[in-house]
Structure formats: structure tokens, C-alpha cells
Amino acid sequence: MKVREAELTDAFSIAKVNIDSWRNTDKGIIADEYLNNLNYEKKEQAMKNIIINSTKDKNMYLLLKIIAHPKYACK
């Protein structure tokens, strides 16, 4: 696994994971209307704002699981 600071290019992926997680784990707990109205573009912009406004003491980090293709795996 690898940890790195989030970059602006990560914003949409972060938004998608966030919204899809809410929709999958909170269905039946949170109103469907709320979950259905979650918006990828709005969440992406919110993530961009967080990344842009990061400081030395307050950053967003990503935990990445690197999955190697068997063809390229170390032997």
C-alpha cells in the first residue's frame, strides 16, 4: 500500500468513492431522497476546495492499494 497527498486530479475519484459508499452502506438508514440527490460534480468541487485549501498541518491523504498485473509482477 502507498500513502500520498491528494491532488486536484484525484477529486472526482474521491467524490465517487464518497457518494457510492454512502449509497451502498446507508441505504435504509438515510432517506433515499437524500442519497439519490447526492451529486458527483458538487462533491468533486468540495473535494477540490479541500485539496486547494490544504496546509502543512491539514492535508488530505489517500491510501492506495497497488494491484500488480500478473504479467508484470516481480518474480
C-alpha positions as CSV (number, residue, x, y, z in Angstrom):
1,M,0.0,0.0,0.0
2,K,1.1,3.5,-0.6
3,V,0.1,6.8,1.1
4,R,0.3,10.1,-0.7
5,E,-1.2,13.6,-0.6
6,A,-4.4,14.1,-2.6
7,E,-4.0,16.0,-5.8
8,L,-6.7,18.0,-7.8
9,T,-6.8,15.2,-10.3
10,D,-8.0,12.9,-7.5
11,A,-11.0,15.0,-6.7
12,F,-13.6,13.2,-8.9
13,S,-12.4,9.7,-7.8
14,I,-12.6,10.8,-4.1
15,A,-16.1,12.2,-4.7
16,K,-17.3,9.0,-6.5
17,V,-16.0,6.7,-3.7
18,N,-17.6,9.0,-1.1
19,I,-21.0,9.1,-2.7
20,D,-21.0,5.4,-3.7
21,S,-20.1,4.4,-0.2
22,W,-22.9,6.5,1.3
23,R,-25.4,5.0,-1.2
24,N,-24.3,1.4,-0.6
25,T,-23.8,1.4,3.2
26,D,-26.5,3.8,4.3
27,K,-29.5,2.7,2.2
28,G,-32.4,2.0,4.5
29,I,-30.7,4.2,7.2
30,I,-30.7,7.6,5.4
31,A,-33.7,8.7,3.3
32,D,-33.5,7.5,-0.3
33,E,-34.3,11.1,-1.4
34,Y,-31.1,12.4,0.2
35,L,-28.9,9.6,-1.2
36,N,-30.4,10.0,-4.7
37,N,-29.7,13.7,-4.6
38,L,-26.0,13.3,-3.8
39,N,-24.2,14.9,-6.7
40,Y,-20.8,13.9,-8.1
41,E,-20.0,17.2,-9.6
42,K,-20.8,19.2,-6.4
43,K,-18.9,16.7,-4.3
44,E,-15.9,16.9,-6.7
45,Q,-15.9,20.7,-6.3
46,A,-16.0,20.3,-2.5
47,M,-13.0,17.9,-2.6
48,K,-11.1,20.3,-4.9
49,N,-11.7,23.1,-2.4
50,I,-10.4,20.9,0.5
51,I,-7.3,20.0,-1.6
52,I,-6.7,23.6,-2.7
53,N,-7.0,24.8,0.9
54,S,-4.7,22.2,2.4
55,T,-2.0,23.5,4.6
56,K,1.2,21.9,6.0
57,D,-0.8,20.9,9.1
58,K,-4.1,19.9,7.4
59,N,-3.8,17.8,4.3
60,M,-5.9,15.1,2.6
61,Y,-4.1,11.8,2.1
62,L,-5.0,8.8,0.0
63,L,-4.3,5.2,0.9
64,L,-3.7,3.4,-2.4
65,K,-3.7,-0.3,-2.9
66,I,-1.4,-1.1,-5.7
67,I,-2.6,-4.1,-7.7
68,A,0.0,-5.5,-10.0
69,H,-1.0,-7.2,-13.2
70,P,0.3,-10.8,-13.0
71,K,2.2,-10.3,-16.3
72,Y,4.3,-7.5,-14.6
73,A,4.6,-8.9,-11.1
74,C,8.0,-9.3,-9.5
75,K,9.4,-12.8,-9.6
